[in-house]
Amino acid sequence: MRTVLVTGSAGFIGFHLSQLLLDEGFRVVGYDGMTDYYDVRIKQRRHQMLLQHPHFSCTEGMLEDFGTLHALAAAEQPDAIVHLAAQAGVRYSLENPRAYVDANLVGTFNVMECARELGVDHLLMASTSSVYGANTDMPFTEVQKVDTPLTLYAATKKANEAMAHSYAHLWNLPTTCFRFFTVYGPWGRPDMALFKFTRGILEGTPIDIYNEGEMYRDFTYVADLVRGIRLLIDTPPVRPESLEDIAPGDSLSPVAPFRVVNIGNGEKVRLMDFVTAIEEECGRAAVKNFLPMQPGDVPATWADTTLLQNLTGYAPQTSFREGVKRFVAWYREYYRV
């Protein structure tokens, strides 16, 4: 039985990935700081559900606490590490930038040190579509330059990719960084748009819509996303012997067993169409508060998912309407509304 260490196992994506891995016969070792960036009760409930499975265990600790993280990794000897824990949120990075330096830079360094020392088969790390920053050539491809991040959050994630590349090169550590595109679904984070929109519509309170509604996002359903991660676990990059070994469009490094992979739905959706889908599922119209663009935000994201398909044979395909339907059903059940 293979063992996977999942950081951020009580988080939105970590919870869903852990569930999938357990269902497929893996042993999952969770690690989570249980921070109060959002309602800790949701995190606790996620862990409670995972702990019903005999092959799941978890340790509470911060990424910055190298001693606790290292002791766990050394004791459990994971075959792979999936590093999802981070200080998330584009807008919060304007309010509390130090949290991003501590968790995303120092914490990720600690994870990489554990992976290096243990010599894991594959280190997989979460990045974000936010690294594309001011890029306007869409759909975004992994081989585009990402030199124009617009927030400290995006900058820390770009730094994580660079740090991971150096470790992959120096220590021959197979590493994949995946860039997520606007993930949503049941058990989501309360600070994310779908959650806030659904709550506002059901409560009859105004919802904030930025850039006067002229926004586009590549909405990725969480079950599709974690399926992509699951398949990438079995697809560790191999250091190429020559440039001829790198296929066109592949982000594989010429000097390291390292690549970045987009995980998105591959569809650009207008934000107002997304809001309409929520209104239809909630059975009432939203009270819309149109606002200008927020600092650090971008008007559109859209993933080219060709590389993911070439590597795994898989393409996310849940429509945003179906995904919204499933989320609203979960929200009504969880909050009994």
TAHURA-V302902 format. One record per residue. SS is DSSP state (A for helix, B for strand, O for the rest). OMEGA is omega in degrees with one decimal (NA if undefined). D_LAST is the distance of its C-alpha to the last C-alpha in Angstrom with 2 decimals. Layout:
# TAHURA-V302902
SS,OMEGA,D_LAST
SS,OMEGA,D_LAST
This chain:
# TAHURA-V302902
O,-180.0,41.24
O,-179.5,40.53
B,176.9,38.76
B,172.2,36.57
B,-179.3,35.77
B,172.8,32.45
B,-174.8,32.02
O,-174.3,28.50
O,175.9,27.27
O,178.0,24.12
O,-176.9,23.37
A,-176.5,21.27
A,179.9,24.29
A,177.1,26.21
A,-178.5,23.57
A,178.2,23.47
A,179.6,27.27
A,177.1,27.85
A,-179.0,25.88
A,-179.5,27.96
A,178.1,31.19
A,178.7,30.63
A,-177.4,29.96
O,170.4,33.24
O,175.5,35.32
O,164.9,35.56
B,-175.0,35.63
B,175.9,33.28
B,-177.0,34.07
B,176.2,31.31
B,-175.9,31.99
B,-179.7,29.49
O,179.3,29.87
O,-179.4,26.31
O,-175.6,26.70
O,175.2,24.30
O,168.8,24.17
O,-172.8,20.39
O,-176.9,18.15
A,-178.1,20.41
A,176.9,17.85
A,178.0,16.63
A,179.5,20.36
A,179.2,21.05
A,177.8,18.45
A,179.4,20.03
A,178.0,23.43
A,179.2,22.55
A,-179.6,21.65
A,-177.9,24.89
O,173.4,26.91
O,-178.6,26.33
O,-175.8,28.89
O,-177.3,32.52
O,175.4,33.65
B,171.9,31.32
B,-178.1,32.37
B,176.2,31.40
B,177.3,33.05
B,-179.8,31.59
O,179.3,33.78
O,176.6,34.17
O,-177.8,35.90
O,179.7,38.48
O,-174.7,39.47
A,-177.6,42.02
A,-179.3,43.33
A,-179.9,40.11
A,-178.0,39.26
A,179.7,42.86
A,178.8,43.17
A,-178.0,40.14
A,-179.4,41.40
A,-179.0,44.92
A,-173.3,43.86
A,177.7,41.59
O,-178.0,43.80
O,174.9,41.19
O,179.0,42.46
B,174.0,40.11
B,172.7,38.01
B,-173.9,34.89
B,-179.2,34.35
O,-177.1,30.83
O,-179.8,30.45
O,164.7,30.91
O,-174.4,29.90
O,174.2,27.75
O,179.2,26.74
O,-173.1,29.10
O,-179.7,28.31
A,-180.0,28.29
A,174.9,31.82
A,-176.3,32.98
A,-173.2,31.87
O,-174.6,32.85
A,-177.0,35.40
A,179.1,36.98
A,-179.0,33.94
A,176.9,34.58
A,-177.5,38.26
A,-174.2,37.69
A,-169.1,35.07
A,178.6,35.97
A,179.7,39.74
A,-178.2,40.81
A,179.8,38.10
A,174.7,38.81
A,179.3,42.52
A,177.5,41.97
A,-179.8,40.18
A,177.7,43.06
A,176.8,45.60
A,-179.6,44.08
A,179.6,44.11
A,-176.4,47.71
A,-178.4,48.96
A,-176.4,47.43
O,-177.1,48.44
O,179.8,45.20
O,-175.3,45.37
B,171.1,42.74
B,178.7,40.85
B,-173.7,37.81
B,179.7,36.24
B,167.6,33.28
B,-172.4,34.32
B,174.2,32.54
A,179.8,33.06
A,179.1,33.49
A,178.8,37.04
A,169.5,38.04
O,-174.9,37.77
O,177.2,39.87
O,179.6,40.80
O,-179.9,40.47
O,-174.7,42.02
O,3.9,39.17
O,-179.0,38.00
B,176.0,38.50
O,-174.8,40.82
O,-177.0,41.47
O,174.5,45.12
O,172.6,44.46
O,179.2,45.43
O,-174.6,42.64
O,-174.9,44.66
O,176.8,42.56
O,-174.7,39.35
O,176.9,37.64
O,176.2,35.80
A,175.7,36.78
A,179.6,33.90
A,-179.6,35.51
A,178.5,38.91
A,179.7,38.06
A,175.0,36.80
A,176.5,39.98
A,177.5,41.95
A,178.4,40.28
A,-179.8,41.51
A,177.3,44.98
A,-178.7,45.06
A,178.6,44.06
A,-178.7,46.77
A,178.6,49.39
A,177.6,48.51
A,-179.5,48.48
A,-173.9,51.92
A,-171.1,53.45
A,-178.9,52.26
O,-177.1,51.76
O,-179.3,48.11
O,-172.7,46.18
B,174.4,43.23
B,172.4,40.54
B,179.5,38.32
B,-179.7,35.42
B,-177.9,33.97
B,177.0,30.23
O,171.4,28.89
O,-177.5,25.37
B,-179.8,23.50
B,176.5,19.79
O,179.7,17.44
O,-178.2,15.05
O,-179.1,15.51
O,-179.2,16.81
O,-179.3,17.95
O,-179.9,15.85
O,-176.9,19.02
O,-169.6,19.19
A,-176.5,18.74
A,-179.9,16.11
A,-177.9,13.75
A,179.1,14.67
A,-178.8,14.57
A,179.0,11.08
A,-178.7,9.85
A,-178.8,12.36
A,-178.5,11.70
A,-179.9,8.05
A,-178.9,9.41
O,178.6,12.63
O,-176.2,14.84
O,173.6,17.81
B,179.9,18.07
B,179.0,21.52
B,-171.9,23.46
A,-177.8,26.84
A,178.7,30.20
A,178.0,29.19
A,-179.3,27.16
O,179.7,30.29
O,177.7,28.99
B,179.8,29.12
B,173.5,27.73
O,-175.1,28.35
O,-175.1,24.80
B,-178.2,25.21
B,-169.6,22.71
A,179.0,22.75
A,176.0,23.96
A,-178.3,26.80
A,-176.2,27.67
A,172.3,28.07
A,176.1,30.05
A,177.7,32.38
A,-179.5,32.81
A,-178.5,33.47
A,178.7,36.21
A,176.1,37.69
A,-178.4,38.22
O,-176.6,40.86
O,-178.8,42.39
O,177.8,44.07
O,179.2,46.27
O,179.3,50.03
O,-177.3,52.45
O,178.0,54.41
O,177.8,58.18
O,178.5,58.73
A,-180.0,56.98
A,-179.9,57.71
A,-178.0,55.22
O,-178.4,52.29
O,175.9,50.92
O,-180.0,50.27
O,179.0,46.82
O,-179.4,46.41
O,179.8,45.59
O,179.8,47.56
O,175.8,49.70
O,-174.1,53.46
O,-176.5,54.12
O,172.6,51.28
O,-170.1,48.97
B,171.1,46.09
B,172.5,43.84
B,-176.4,40.67
B,171.6,38.28
B,167.0,35.56
B,179.9,32.34
O,179.5,30.48
O,179.2,29.43
O,-177.8,32.62
O,177.7,31.06
O,-175.3,30.80
B,177.5,27.68
B,-177.4,27.42
A,-178.4,24.55
A,174.3,23.87
A,176.8,23.60
A,178.8,20.97
A,178.8,19.00
A,179.0,19.56
A,178.0,18.16
A,178.5,14.84
A,-178.5,14.90
A,-179.7,15.72
A,179.6,12.93
A,178.7,10.29
O,177.2,12.45
O,-178.4,13.52
O,177.1,16.28
O,168.0,16.36
O,-169.2,18.41
B,176.9,20.96
B,-176.1,23.21
B,-175.7,26.14
O,175.4,28.17
O,178.9,31.33
O,177.2,31.56
O,176.8,30.93
O,177.5,33.89
O,-179.6,34.11
O,178.6,31.69
O,-176.9,33.03
O,-175.3,32.56
B,167.1,32.32
O,-178.5,32.20
O,-174.5,33.25
B,162.6,34.44
O,-175.5,37.48
O,-178.3,36.60
A,-177.2,40.06
A,176.9,41.05
A,-179.9,38.06
A,-179.5,38.93
A,-177.3,42.61
A,-170.0,42.05
A,-174.5,39.50
O,-173.9,39.53
O,174.5,35.77
O,175.1,33.84
O,-173.8,30.05
O,177.6,28.87
O,179.6,25.10
O,-178.2,24.49
A,178.5,22.06
A,177.7,20.28
A,179.5,19.87
A,177.9,18.82
A,178.9,16.13
A,-179.3,14.84
A,-179.7,14.75
A,-177.5,13.11
A,177.0,10.13
A,177.5,9.79
A,-177.3,10.22
A,-179.9,7.84
A,-178.8,4.78
A,-175.9,6.87
A,-177.3,8.11
A,177.4,5.62
O,178.5,3.80
O,NA,0.00
